[in-house]
Amino acid sequence: MEYLNLKALVASIVYSLLGILILVVSFFIIEKITPQVLWKEILEKNNTALAIVAAAFMLAVAIIISAAIHG
């Protein structure tokens, strides 16, 4: 009986890091194509609506990435 499947563990770590990398890259792409700087709008101007849109974008991309990795 094997408690730790090393191949599955390495695959999980690689896919997790790949998913995080894709999420960060996609956020920076959205940051570049929007007219204002998102972080400045959210933090300095307290734009709650933009914060909700950014969070929804991150969740949507995360769901798409997890579905693509999971199959």
C-alpha positions as CSV (number, residue, x, y, z in Angstrom):
1,M,0.0,0.0,0.0
2,E,1.5,3.3,-1.1
3,Y,0.5,6.4,0.9
4,L,2.3,8.9,-1.2
5,N,2.1,8.7,-5.0
6,L,5.1,10.9,-6.0
7,K,4.0,11.2,-9.6
8,A,0.6,12.5,-8.6
9,L,2.1,14.9,-6.1
10,V,4.5,16.3,-8.7
11,A,1.8,16.6,-11.3
12,S,-0.5,18.5,-8.8
13,I,2.3,20.9,-7.9
14,V,3.2,21.5,-11.5
15,Y,-0.5,22.0,-12.6
16,S,-1.1,24.3,-9.6
17,L,1.9,26.5,-10.4
18,L,0.9,26.5,-14.1
19,G,-2.6,27.6,-13.2
20,I,-1.4,30.4,-10.9
21,L,1.0,31.6,-13.6
22,I,-1.7,31.7,-16.3
23,L,-4.0,33.5,-13.8
24,V,-1.4,36.2,-13.1
25,V,-0.5,36.6,-16.8
26,S,-4.1,37.0,-17.7
27,F,-4.6,39.6,-15.0
28,F,-1.6,41.6,-16.2
29,I,-3.0,41.4,-19.8
30,I,-6.3,42.8,-18.6
31,E,-4.4,45.5,-16.6
32,K,-2.6,46.6,-19.7
33,I,-5.7,46.8,-22.0
34,T,-7.9,48.7,-19.5
35,P,-7.7,52.5,-19.7
36,Q,-6.9,53.1,-16.0
37,V,-4.6,51.4,-13.6
38,L,-6.8,48.9,-11.7
39,W,-4.9,48.9,-8.4
40,K,-4.8,52.7,-8.3
41,E,-8.5,52.9,-8.9
42,I,-9.3,50.2,-6.3
43,L,-7.0,51.3,-3.5
44,E,-6.7,55.1,-3.9
45,K,-10.2,55.9,-5.2
46,N,-12.0,53.1,-3.4
47,N,-13.8,52.0,-6.5
48,T,-15.8,49.1,-5.1
49,A,-17.5,48.3,-8.4
50,L,-14.1,47.8,-10.1
51,A,-12.9,45.6,-7.3
52,I,-15.9,43.4,-7.7
53,V,-15.3,43.2,-11.5
54,A,-11.7,42.3,-10.9
55,A,-12.6,39.7,-8.4
56,A,-15.2,38.2,-10.7
57,F,-12.6,38.1,-13.5
58,M,-10.1,36.3,-11.3
59,L,-12.7,33.8,-10.3
60,A,-13.9,33.2,-13.8
61,V,-10.3,32.7,-15.1
62,A,-9.6,30.4,-12.2
63,I,-12.7,28.2,-13.0
64,I,-11.7,28.0,-16.6
65,I,-8.1,27.1,-15.8
66,S,-9.2,24.4,-13.3
67,A,-11.7,22.9,-15.8
68,A,-9.0,22.8,-18.4
69,I,-6.5,21.1,-16.1
70,H,-9.0,18.7,-14.6
71,G,-10.3,17.7,-18.0
